[in-house]
Amino acid sequence: MAKRGGFPGGGMPGNMGNLMKQAQRMQRQMEEKQAEIEAKEWEATAGGGAVTVKVSGKKEIVSVKLSPDVVDPDDVEMLEDLIVAATNEALRKMEEESSQVMGSIAGGLGGLGGGFPF
């Protein structure tokens, strides 16, 4: 009489075991890429190079460089706007590259079987 239920060999089915190994490998790759991103820096300028801002992959401002020509005590608001613009552009560059890198790893999820009912 044949056994009912369960999997041959009593363990996880081969496909599920492979799925777990692939998920663990992907987890390691994501952790490695995240560490690489956190160690990298992105730079952006505003005002034709009058303001340069550098940010890290940890979303921290690393440096702000100002051209002496842009420092006008009578127009502090313009300088503030340029700093904001350069900072936002540097952060956008960092986010874009981070999304591409992580997306390339997560793109492998399509090969994990898909079709889960949840």
N, C-alpha and C positions, 0 to 999 in steps of 0.2 A: 504494500500500500504506500502511495506517495505521500510525503509530508505536505501539509497545507500551510500557506503563508510563509513568512520569513524569506530570507535570501539564502541561496546556496552558500555553503561555507560559514554561515552564521554571522558574518561581518557586514560591513557596508557593501552595497553593490559596487562593482568596479567603476561605474560611471560616477557614482557619488564620491568615491575616494579620489578619483581624478579631479573632480570638481573642487573638492576641499584643497587639494594640492595646488591647483591653479589659483584659487582664492588666496591662499597663503603666500604664493609667489607674487601675486599682484599686490598684496598688502606690503610686502617687503619693498617692491619696486616703488610704490607710492611713498613709503617712508623715506627711501633714499632720495627720490626726486624732491620731496618736500624739504629735506635738509639742504639739497643743492640750491633750491630756490631761496631759502632763508639766508644762505651765504652770499647770494648774488646781489648786485646793486643796479639800479636803473636811474637814468638821468634825463631831465627835460629842461628846456629853457622857455622863457617868455620874454616878450618885449625885444625881439631880435637879438637875444643873447644877453640882455641886460640883467636878467635874473636866471640863475641856474640852481636847480634843486636836485639832490640825489637822495633816493630812498632805498631801503633794503627790502628783501623778501619777507621780512618780519613786519612790514608796513610801518617802519620807523624812518623819520627823516634823518639822514646821515649828515648832510651838509646843505648850506644855502650860501651861494656866492652872489654878490651884488656888484654890478659895475658902478664905479663912483659917479658916473654920469646920471644914473637913475635915482640917486639919493638927493631928493629935492625937499628941503624942509617945508616948502610951501605946497607940496603935493604928495603928502604921505599916503593918501588914499590910493593913488596910482601904484605906488610901490607895493602896498598891501595886496592889491588886485593881481599884480604880476607874480607875487610870491604864491598866492593861492592858485593861480592858473598853472604855474610851473609844477607845483606840488601835485595838483590833481592830474596833470598829464603824466608825470613820473609814476604815480600810483596806478593810473590806467594802463600804462605799458607793463608794469609789473603784474597786474591782474590778468591782462591778456595773455602774457607768456605763461603764467602759472596755469591758467585755464587750458591752454593748448597742451602743455606738458601732462597735466593730470587727465585731460580728456583722452590723450593718446593711450594712456594706461587703461583707463576705464573703458575705452573702446573695445578692449578685449573681453568685456563682460558679455558681449553678444555671443561669444563662442561658449559661454558657460551653460548653454542649454535653453535658457529663456523659457517662456511658456509656463512660468509658475502661476498658479491660480490666484495669488495674492498680490 
